[in-house]
Amino acid sequence: MGHKHFPFLTIRFCVAATPGTFEPRVSTRGYPFLPLAKSHTMNIAFFGSSLVSAYWNGAATYYRGIIRALSERGHSVTFYEPDAYARQQHRDMADPDWAKVVVYSADGEDGVWAALADARGADLVVKASGVGVFDALLEAAVLDLKRPETLAVFWDVDAPATLDRVQNDPQDPFRELILRYDLVLTYGGGEPVRDAYRALGARDCVPIYNALDPHTHFPVPPEPRFAATLGFLGNRLPDREARVDEFFLRVAALSPEATFLLGGSGWGDKPLPSNVSYAGHVYTQDHNAFNCTPRMVLNVSRESMARYGFSPATRVFEAAGAGACLVTDEWEGIDLFFAPGREILVASDGDAVARFVRDVSETQAREIGAAALSRVLAEHTYAHRAALLEAVLEGRSER
């Protein structure tokens, strides 16, 4: 079935996981569940920021989830990442058995060219956005790896930033490369992002949304060091800081009787209300405890993600997978993933978050978290995303 037969947003996929295996079954709403036949296995070369380190690398969980799910479906993935931004010194996982990791030097171009040579012959070559070094070089060079039987895909893990950059600079070299890719994938953005990429010449653009990896994110006992009424985990970024001020720090100032926990890199010199504790960088292995301990956890979208909508962050599914009661800032498309008021709490501003802090009891929070966990396991695991990706790629290869 070709990807053009999948109306990704106008018809929602209803999916269920076979217990214990997370093997997806896919159907459109109103039709029986049927096992989705696996496509032929692929040798995939993936150029991204880092698979083994989440240090200043918000896409790590996404990469790990989708690549692990692809491996479980029989595909072989080699992930090429640069030794940059001290990520190798802050690894939070060893090389996995479900992917081969190739780390190349960021000093000079010899390493990246060797990685490209090693990737030659792959069935699918992926250039992810935001590698951080050699992005322009890789965007052009991976296209030279194309053969008649090879697909070249640009996988945008920050589509709003990429689109804003290209739309504001007619001379951006990536603009002319977009139409040469067989497909653009994004991890969010919905129809606004699809339309924007198509207007720039993309052959097609398909969202493969963030999801849950049940192998790594699940309920655990609470830990006293993460105790709080409301917790927020996120790195300090320029286009999110003002929203964190509104949805988290102002709420703390409005709620002196409550306690708040801030986690993530870059906040050390930020003035904080006295009822806010700062946990610093929270390693991936501690995310479950961080999500399970506070009464509620907060998601704050970057401004660009909120503007485009349909962009649930990785932390949304991590928190749901831990059974947390999640409060999120408001953005278009939330109800595509969770039922507001029953599976997630949606706040239009800091005042609304403060009301949740005041009014939502421990019992209510547990009920909302349990409903979110049920929904995410049924519809939003990376096994479901991998099955959809296979269907999309099968459609491209048949053309």
Beta strands, then each sheet from edge to edge (+ up, - down):
strand 1: 13-18
strand 2: 23-28
strand 3: 34-35
strand 4: 43-47
strand 5: 76-83
strand 6: 100-105
strand 7: 124-128
strand 8: 151-156
strand 9: 183-186
strand 10: 205-207
strand 11: 230-233
strand 12: 260-263
strand 13: 276-280
strand 14: 296-299
strand 15: 326-329
strand 16: 345-347
sheet 1: 1+ 2- 3+
sheet 2: 6+ 5+ 4+ 7+ 8+ 9+ 10+
sheet 3: 13+ 12+ 11+ 14+ 15+ 16+
end
